[in-house]
Amino acid sequence: MIPPGRLAVNRGHRTGSGRLPADYLVAVLRGLGNGSFQRPVGYTADGGPSAVAITDLNAHPDIVTGNPGPDDAYVMRGEGTGRFAPAAS
């Protein structure tokens, strides 16, 4: 179980091909602290991310995606409210 306020990352795919679709969304599910989650909130990460990480770039948790293209990454900056700004490359 992930305690409230903590974040975890996992990636997967919605097709049987083993590849992520181009319209892949990063879904954030905030834990309620009782083993359940709030409804997912999706953030678009164009390019079909091949890696997703959470790090601290601005004093709040931020989402960074690595995409298959060379030097192709997106950052969704945390707003400190559990929400993230739209992806910027």
Secondary structure, DSSP 8 states (H G I E B T S, - for coil): ---TT--------SSTTSS--TT-EEEE--B-SSS-B---EEEE-TT--SEEEEEESSSSEEEEEE-SSTT-EEEE-B-SSS-B---B-
